[in-house]
Amino acid sequence: NYNPEATEDDGSCIYAEEFYDCDGNCLSDTDGDLVCDELEVAGCTDEEANNYNPDATEDDGSCIYNQTMSLYDGQNLKSFYVLPDDNALDVVLSDVCINVSQVIGAGTAAINQGFGTENCDWVGSLNSISRTSGYWIKSLGYQSFEILGDITDPETIYTLQDGANLISFPYQAEVGISTAIPDTVELYFTGIIGEGVASQQNSPFNWVGSLFSFAGGDGYWAIIDTPDDSDISFSFSNGEVVRIAEEEETIELPDYFIAEQSTKQAFYFVETIEIDNKPLDEGDVLLAYHKDELVGSRVYNGAYTDIPVMGRDESLELVNYIEEGIVPTFKVYKIKTDELVELHGDIPEFENNQIFMLDYLSGTLIEIPEVYSLAPAYPNPFNP
């Protein structure tokens, strides 16, 4: 409000606020966020981070995230969407390694020679954890721990080879399979295998089986089939908003129908199952055996129910599980009548990380008569 005709200052001058011009605009705003450079507050601007700063106006890359991972007794198929700067195996698993005996990746592994002691000693070809890979982690008993670090960028590129690929999922959320995989590469996915669950693409963009969605923190075998055996590259972000998958209702199996999880597994999808030419009832239990050893089970839920079959791996407790080249035996437990019926059909030999499609399995109830009687002897014409 400078007045060129004034000869005496009356104290009425009004000046622009520091760092602004008279119109209220920043004199310097390098990033164009309407916050003057001199007033920027560096810090973590992501509300999902552990160290979110509500006063921060400029993200300085200091955000720290956490991933809570639960391990159950036995084998766990896991992945990491949060990792520290130092992603060495002994660092990532430092809080639980006393009860973790081994970690297996795709073509690589590490054994804890200090298992059961405070002095964890990892040996093997697996030295660090990758954001894009899945891992089998063998735990003694249940344990839960937190990983602190940087979260995986959803734009992370995955490059998969023709065949089976052990991968992670880079989101904390749970996302439907067809939603997560970009349409441009989805037709190259023939199946997805998780920990004791699987899904198969039986027609374009239509998935069937017991696995309905990807979940951050879990690992998956992605089965890829390209016409020329070439690699495919993609990002799970796909430029779309991540949607939470709807939870599917599941029926809990009793312990005596549950097989130990193995790092070697295959899944048999069956389109039609009949007993005495009648379909199964939903809730009947499909069981897989190797000789007398239960190696898999699934509650029947209609066409394309997948039956998991666990194979023999390096674990001593799975010494009686099925090996490659052997045909499993399938049975159905009729829950309404408390009957166990063996199923027959064209069943392929077990092969690790494979998904098989079976058209038809059938069985017959053997009725045992309650009353026995002898029929009259048939007359012998040569001995009247």
C-alpha positions as CSV (number, residue, x, y, z in Angstrom):
1,N,0.0,0.0,0.0
2,Y,2.9,2.3,-0.8
3,N,1.7,5.9,-1.4
4,P,4.1,7.9,-3.6
5,E,2.5,11.2,-2.4
6,A,3.0,10.6,1.3
7,T,5.6,12.8,3.0
8,E,5.3,11.3,6.5
9,D,5.2,7.6,7.4
10,D,2.1,7.0,9.6
11,G,2.9,3.4,10.3
12,S,0.2,2.1,8.0
13,C,2.4,0.2,5.6
14,I,1.4,-3.4,4.8
15,Y,4.0,-5.8,3.6
16,A,3.8,-9.2,1.8
17,E,4.2,-12.2,4.1
18,E,7.7,-13.6,4.1
19,F,8.4,-16.0,1.2
20,Y,5.2,-14.8,-0.6
21,D,4.5,-12.0,-3.1
22,C,1.7,-9.4,-2.6
23,D,-0.8,-11.7,-4.2
24,G,0.0,-14.5,-1.8
25,N,2.0,-16.7,-4.2
26,C,5.2,-18.4,-3.2
27,L,8.3,-16.6,-4.4
28,S,9.9,-20.1,-4.8
29,D,8.0,-23.3,-5.2
30,T,10.2,-25.8,-7.0
31,D,7.8,-28.8,-6.9
32,G,4.6,-26.8,-7.5
33,D,2.8,-28.1,-4.5
34,L,1.8,-24.6,-3.3
35,V,4.1,-24.9,-0.3
36,C,7.0,-22.5,-0.5
37,D,10.4,-24.1,-0.6
38,E,11.5,-22.5,2.6
39,L,8.4,-23.8,4.4
40,E,8.6,-27.4,3.2
41,V,8.7,-30.0,6.0
42,A,10.5,-33.2,5.1
43,G,9.2,-36.5,6.4
44,C,7.0,-39.5,5.8
45,T,3.7,-38.6,4.1
46,D,2.2,-42.0,3.8
47,E,-0.5,-42.6,6.5
48,E,0.0,-46.3,6.3
49,A,3.6,-46.1,7.4
50,N,4.7,-46.6,11.0
51,N,6.4,-43.2,11.1
52,Y,3.8,-41.1,9.3
53,N,4.3,-37.4,10.0
54,P,1.0,-35.4,9.6
55,D,3.0,-32.2,9.4
56,A,5.3,-33.3,6.6
57,T,4.7,-31.7,3.2
58,E,7.6,-33.3,1.3
59,D,8.2,-37.1,1.3
60,D,11.8,-37.7,1.9
61,G,11.8,-41.5,1.5
62,S,12.0,-42.2,5.2
63,C,8.8,-44.1,5.5
64,I,9.1,-47.3,7.5
65,Y,6.5,-50.1,7.1
66,N,5.9,-53.4,9.0
67,Q,4.7,-56.8,7.8
68,T,3.5,-59.3,10.4
69,M,4.2,-62.8,9.4
70,S,2.7,-65.9,11.1
71,L,4.4,-69.3,10.8
72,Y,2.6,-72.5,11.7
73,D,4.2,-75.8,12.6
74,G,5.7,-77.4,9.5
75,Q,6.1,-75.9,6.0
76,N,4.8,-72.4,5.2
77,L,4.7,-70.9,1.7
78,K,5.5,-67.3,2.3
79,S,6.7,-64.0,0.7
80,F,7.8,-60.6,1.8
81,Y,6.2,-57.3,0.7
82,V,8.3,-55.4,3.4
83,L,12.0,-55.8,3.6
84,P,14.8,-53.9,5.4
85,D,17.7,-52.3,3.4
86,D,19.8,-55.3,4.5
87,N,17.8,-58.2,3.1
88,A,20.2,-61.0,4.2
89,L,18.4,-64.2,5.3
90,D,19.9,-64.0,8.8
91,V,18.8,-60.4,9.2
92,V,15.2,-60.9,7.9
93,L,14.6,-64.1,10.1
94,S,16.7,-63.0,13.1
95,D,13.7,-62.9,15.5
96,V,12.6,-66.5,14.7
97,C,15.5,-68.4,13.3
98,I,15.9,-70.4,16.6
99,N,12.8,-72.3,15.5
100,V,13.2,-72.2,11.7
101,S,15.2,-75.1,10.4
102,Q,15.2,-74.4,6.6
103,V,14.2,-72.0,3.9
104,I,13.6,-73.2,0.3
105,G,13.3,-71.0,-2.8
106,A,13.1,-71.8,-6.5
107,G,16.2,-73.8,-7.1
108,T,17.9,-72.6,-3.9
109,A,17.9,-73.4,-0.2
110,A,19.4,-72.7,3.2
111,I,19.6,-74.9,6.3
112,N,20.0,-73.5,9.8
113,Q,22.8,-75.5,11.4
114,G,22.1,-73.7,14.7
115,F,18.5,-74.7,14.7
116,G,17.2,-74.9,18.3
117,T,19.9,-72.7,19.7
118,E,20.5,-69.0,20.0
119,N,23.3,-69.2,17.5
120,C,21.6,-69.4,14.1
121,D,24.0,-70.5,11.4
122,W,22.6,-70.5,7.8
123,V,24.4,-72.5,5.2
124,G,23.5,-73.1,1.5
125,S,22.9,-71.2,-1.7
126,L,20.1,-69.0,-0.4
127,N,21.7,-66.0,1.3
128,S,19.1,-63.2,0.8
129,I,15.4,-62.6,0.4
130,S,13.9,-61.3,-2.8
131,R,10.8,-59.1,-3.0
132,T,9.5,-61.0,-6.0
133,S,10.0,-64.6,-4.8
134,G,8.2,-67.0,-2.6
135,Y,9.8,-69.3,0.0
136,W,9.0,-72.5,1.9
137,I,9.8,-71.8,5.5
138,K,9.8,-74.7,7.9
139,S,8.9,-73.8,11.5
140,L,8.9,-75.7,14.7
141,G,5.6,-74.7,16.3
142,Y,3.6,-71.5,15.8
143,Q,5.4,-68.2,15.9
144,S,4.7,-64.7,14.7
145,F,7.1,-61.9,14.0
146,E,7.4,-58.4,12.4
147,I,9.6,-57.3,9.5
148,L,10.3,-53.5,9.4
149,G,11.5,-51.8,6.3
150,D,10.5,-50.4,2.9
151,I,7.3,-51.6,1.2
152,T,7.5,-53.1,-2.3
153,D,6.5,-50.8,-5.1
154,P,3.3,-52.1,-6.8
155,E,4.9,-51.3,-10.1
156,T,7.6,-53.9,-9.5
157,I,8.2,-55.9,-12.7
158,Y,7.9,-59.7,-12.5
159,T,9.6,-61.8,-15.2
160,L,8.4,-65.4,-15.4
161,Q,9.7,-68.3,-17.4
162,D,7.7,-70.9,-19.2
163,G,6.8,-73.5,-16.5
164,A,6.6,-73.2,-12.7
165,N,7.7,-69.9,-11.1
166,L,7.8,-69.4,-7.3
167,I,6.6,-65.8,-6.8
168,S,5.4,-63.3,-4.2
169,F,2.5,-60.9,-4.2
170,P,3.5,-57.2,-3.7
171,Y,0.4,-55.9,-1.9
172,Q,-0.7,-56.1,1.7
173,A,-4.3,-56.6,0.6
174,E,-6.1,-59.6,-0.8
175,V,-6.9,-59.4,-4.5
176,G,-8.9,-61.7,-6.8
177,I,-6.7,-63.7,-9.2
178,S,-8.2,-62.4,-12.4
179,T,-8.2,-58.8,-11.0
180,A,-4.5,-59.0,-10.0
181,I,-3.1,-60.5,-13.2
182,P,-3.0,-58.0,-16.2
183,D,-5.3,-59.1,-19.0
184,T,-2.4,-58.8,-21.5
185,V,-0.6,-61.8,-19.9
186,E,-3.4,-63.7,-18.0
187,L,-4.0,-66.2,-20.8
188,Y,-0.4,-67.4,-20.3
189,F,-1.2,-68.5,-16.7
190,T,-2.6,-72.0,-16.7
191,G,-2.6,-72.4,-13.0
192,I,-1.7,-70.9,-9.6
193,I,-0.6,-73.2,-6.7
194,G,-0.5,-71.9,-3.1
195,E,0.0,-73.6,0.2
196,G,-2.4,-76.6,-0.1
197,V,-4.7,-74.8,-2.5
198,A,-4.8,-74.2,-6.3
199,S,-6.7,-72.6,-9.1
200,Q,-6.8,-73.4,-12.8
201,Q,-7.9,-71.2,-15.7
202,N,-10.2,-73.6,-17.4
203,S,-11.4,-71.0,-19.9
204,P,-10.2,-67.5,-20.7
205,F,-10.3,-65.4,-17.6
206,N,-12.3,-68.0,-15.7
207,W,-10.6,-69.6,-12.7
208,V,-11.8,-72.7,-10.8
209,G,-10.5,-74.4,-7.7
210,S,-9.8,-73.8,-4.0
211,L,-7.6,-70.7,-4.5
212,F,-9.6,-67.5,-5.1
213,S,-7.2,-64.7,-4.5
214,F,-3.6,-63.5,-4.0
215,A,-2.7,-62.3,-0.5
216,G,0.3,-60.3,0.5
217,G,2.7,-62.3,2.5
218,D,1.9,-65.6,0.8
219,G,3.9,-67.4,-1.8
220,Y,2.6,-68.9,-5.0
221,W,3.7,-71.2,-7.8
222,A,2.6,-69.6,-11.1
223,I,2.4,-72.1,-13.9
224,I,3.1,-70.4,-17.2
225,D,2.6,-71.7,-20.8
226,T,3.6,-69.6,-23.7
227,P,3.5,-70.7,-27.4
228,D,7.2,-70.3,-28.0
229,D,8.4,-71.0,-24.4
230,S,9.4,-67.4,-24.0
231,D,9.4,-65.3,-20.8
232,I,6.7,-62.8,-19.9
233,S,7.1,-59.6,-17.9
234,F,4.4,-57.6,-16.1
235,S,3.4,-55.6,-13.1
236,F,0.6,-56.7,-10.7
237,S,-0.5,-53.0,-10.5
238,N,-1.9,-53.2,-14.1
239,G,-2.8,-49.5,-13.7
240,E,-6.0,-50.5,-11.8
241,V,-7.3,-49.8,-8.3
242,V,-6.6,-52.8,-6.1
243,R,-9.9,-54.4,-5.0
244,I,-10.3,-56.6,-1.9
245,A,-11.4,-60.1,-2.9
246,E,-14.6,-61.4,-1.3
247,E,-14.0,-64.1,1.2
248,E,-15.2,-67.5,0.3
249,E,-17.0,-69.7,2.8
250,T,-15.0,-72.8,3.7
251,I,-15.7,-75.9,5.8
252,E,-13.2,-76.8,8.4
253,L,-11.9,-80.4,8.2
254,P,-11.3,-82.4,11.4
255,D,-7.6,-83.1,12.2
256,Y,-7.8,-86.7,11.2
257,F,-8.6,-85.7,7.6
258,I,-5.7,-83.2,7.3
259,A,-2.3,-84.2,5.8
260,E,0.9,-82.5,6.7
261,Q,1.9,-79.8,4.2
262,S,4.8,-80.7,1.9
263,T,7.0,-78.6,-0.3
264,K,6.1,-81.0,-3.0
265,Q,2.4,-81.0,-4.1
266,A,0.1,-81.6,-7.0
267,F,-3.6,-80.9,-7.6
268,Y,-6.2,-83.0,-9.3
269,F,-9.2,-81.1,-10.6
270,V,-12.2,-83.4,-11.1
271,E,-15.1,-82.2,-13.2
272,T,-17.6,-85.0,-12.3
273,I,-17.6,-87.5,-9.4
274,E,-20.4,-90.0,-9.0
275,I,-21.2,-92.9,-6.6
276,D,-23.5,-95.5,-8.1
277,N,-24.2,-93.0,-10.9
278,K,-25.3,-90.3,-8.4
279,P,-23.5,-87.0,-7.7
280,L,-21.7,-86.4,-4.4
281,D,-23.3,-84.3,-1.8
282,E,-21.7,-81.0,-1.0
283,G,-19.8,-81.5,2.2
284,D,-18.5,-85.0,1.4
285,V,-14.8,-85.2,1.9
286,L,-12.4,-86.2,-0.9
287,L,-9.3,-88.0,0.4
288,A,-6.0,-88.8,-1.3
289,Y,-3.9,-91.8,-0.2
290,H,-0.5,-93.4,-0.9
291,K,-1.0,-96.9,0.2
292,D,-2.5,-96.4,3.7
293,E,-1.0,-92.9,4.2
294,L,-3.4,-89.9,3.9
295,V,-1.6,-87.4,1.7
296,G,-4.4,-84.9,0.9
297,S,-8.0,-83.9,1.4
298,R,-10.6,-81.5,0.2
299,V,-14.3,-80.8,1.0
300,Y,-16.3,-81.5,-2.2
301,N,-17.8,-78.2,-3.5
302,G,-19.1,-79.2,-6.9
303,A,-17.5,-79.4,-10.4
304,Y,-13.8,-78.9,-10.6
305,T,-13.1,-79.5,-6.9
306,D,-9.4,-79.8,-6.6
307,I,-7.8,-82.6,-4.6
308,P,-4.4,-81.8,-3.2
309,V,-1.8,-84.6,-3.1
310,M,1.3,-84.1,-0.9
311,G,4.6,-85.6,-2.0
312,R,7.6,-86.9,-0.1
313,D,10.1,-84.2,0.5
314,E,13.2,-83.9,2.7
315,S,11.2,-83.9,5.9
316,L,11.5,-87.1,8.0
317,E,7.9,-87.0,9.0
318,L,6.8,-87.3,5.3
319,V,8.9,-90.4,4.5
320,N,5.7,-92.3,3.7
321,Y,4.2,-89.7,1.4
322,I,3.9,-90.3,-2.4
323,E,6.8,-90.0,-4.8
324,E,6.8,-89.0,-8.4
325,G,5.7,-91.6,-10.9
326,I,3.2,-93.2,-8.5
327,V,-0.5,-92.9,-8.9
328,P,-2.4,-91.7,-5.9
329,T,-5.6,-93.4,-4.6
330,F,-8.7,-91.3,-4.2
331,K,-11.6,-92.0,-1.9
332,V,-14.7,-90.1,-0.8
333,Y,-16.1,-90.1,2.8
334,K,-19.9,-89.8,2.6
335,I,-20.6,-87.6,5.5
336,K,-24.3,-88.4,5.7
337,T,-23.9,-92.2,5.7
338,D,-20.4,-92.5,7.3
339,E,-19.1,-94.6,4.4
340,L,-15.7,-94.6,2.7
341,V,-15.8,-95.3,-1.0
342,E,-12.8,-95.7,-3.3
343,L,-12.9,-93.8,-6.6
344,H,-11.7,-95.1,-9.9
345,G,-10.8,-93.4,-13.2
346,D,-8.0,-92.3,-15.4
347,I,-5.7,-90.8,-12.7
348,P,-2.2,-89.5,-13.8
349,E,1.0,-90.3,-11.9
350,F,2.0,-87.8,-9.2
351,E,4.4,-85.0,-10.3
352,N,5.5,-82.1,-8.2
353,N,3.9,-78.6,-9.0
354,Q,1.5,-80.0,-11.5
355,I,-2.2,-79.4,-12.0
356,F,-4.2,-82.2,-13.6
357,M,-7.7,-82.1,-15.0
358,L,-9.8,-85.3,-14.7
359,D,-13.1,-85.6,-16.5
360,Y,-14.7,-88.3,-14.3
361,L,-14.2,-90.4,-11.2
362,S,-16.7,-93.0,-9.9
363,G,-17.2,-95.4,-7.1
364,T,-19.6,-98.1,-6.0
365,L,-21.1,-98.8,-2.5
366,I,-20.7,-102.4,-1.6
367,E,-23.8,-103.5,0.2
368,I,-23.3,-106.3,2.7
369,P,-26.5,-108.4,3.2
370,E,-27.7,-108.6,6.8
371,V,-29.4,-112.1,6.3
372,Y,-27.7,-115.1,4.8
373,S,-29.5,-118.2,3.5
374,L,-28.6,-121.3,1.4
375,A,-30.6,-121.9,-1.8
376,P,-31.9,-125.4,-2.5
377,A,-29.3,-127.5,-4.3
378,Y,-29.7,-127.6,-8.1
379,P,-30.8,-131.0,-9.2
380,N,-28.1,-133.1,-10.9
381,P,-29.6,-134.7,-14.0
382,F,-26.8,-137.3,-13.9
383,N,-27.6,-138.3,-10.3
384,P,-31.4,-138.5,-10.0
